[in-house]
Every structure is written in C-alpha cells, then in structure tokens.
Amino acid sequence: MLPTNRTTTHPGQILLLEYLEPLGVSQAEFARHLGVSIQRINELIRGKRGVTPETAWLLSASLGTTPEFWMNLQISYELTSVDPPKGIKRLVA
C-alpha cells in the first residue's frame, strides 16, 4: 500500500544510503563498475533521473538484488509524486 501523506523515498536515495555509503563506494567508483557515466549515477542519486529497466538490471546484478526491487521503488515514487485525478467516475458496464 502506498503512503497517502508523503512521497516515497526516491530509489537514488536508497541506492546512496543503503548501498553505496555502507559499502564505502563513491559515485564515480560505482559508475565505473557499472560501465556508465558518473552523471547518470549522480542524477539518479539526486532524484533528477529515474530507474529505467536497463538501470534496474545493472543495479540488481551489481548489488545482489532483483530488477523488480528497483522498478518497484521507482513506480512507488512516481505514484506518490502526483495527485490522483479528481472527478473521474468509475466506468461501469
């Protein structure tokens, strides 16, 4: 269930706080490890970029998680970042 009173944590913050910092790995080191640009990792961590399926596969392979974990974090973030549409009635047959 999604929280209704706040935006969920961006996956980039999870990456930084739960993985990179505890491992003592810098953004630059991690980018080199994945074979991607430092800018890509930095934008993800700053919340300026989302997790794509490709990124989810890279993160999961490198960190021992699943791609679904990263995609679910992204989806939760996106769903709580916008207000649900108002005034839409349920379509009933």
N, C-alpha and C positions, 0 to 999 in steps of 0.2 A: 504494500500500500504506500502511495506517495504522500509525503507530508503536505499539509494544506496551508501551513503558516510560514513556510520558508522555502527558499530554493535549495535543492540538494547540493551537496559539495561537487564541484567540477572534478572530472576524472584527473585533470592535470594536478590538482592539489593532492589527490590520493596518491598519484604517482610520486610526487615530491616527498610528501610527509610520511607515507607508509613504506616506500621502497627506496628511493634514491638516498634520502638523508640517513636512514638506518644503515644502509649499506656503505655509506661514505663515498658515494659515486657522484661526481659532478654532472651537470647537464651536458657539458662538452664530451666527457668520457662516455656517457650513455649514448649520445648521438653517434659517436664513432663506433661504439659497439654494435649499434643497430644498422649502421651504414646510411644514416640520414643526416640532414643538415642540423646544425645546432639551433638554427632559427626555428625549425619545425618543433623541436623539443621545448624550446623556450616559449614559443607561442602556445603550445599545449599546456604547459605548466602555468602560464599567466592567464589561461582561460580565453585566449584570443583565437584558439583553434580547437575543434572538436576531435574526438576519436573517430577515425574512419575504419572501415573493415580491415584495410591493409595495416593500419597502425595497431589495431586490436590484435592482429596475428603477430606482429613484431613484439609487442609488449608481452603477450602471453608466452611466446617462445622464450623470451629473454628472462622473464620473471617467474616462470613456473605457475602461471595462472591459466585461465581459459580466455579465448577471444570473447566469449559471451559475457564474462565478467566485465570487461572493458566496455563492450557495447551496451550492456545494461546500465552501467554508470552513466554513460553518455545519454541514453534515452531518458533516464530518470531526471537528469539535469535539464534536458530540453523541455520535458513535460512540465516541470515545475517553474521554468523560466518565463512561461507565458500564461496569461489569464485564459481560462477556458471560455469559449464563445458563449455569449448570453443570448437568450431569446430564440434559441433553436429548439423546436418541439420535436419530440420523438416521432419518427415515421412509423406508423403502424398500418399493417395491411388489413 
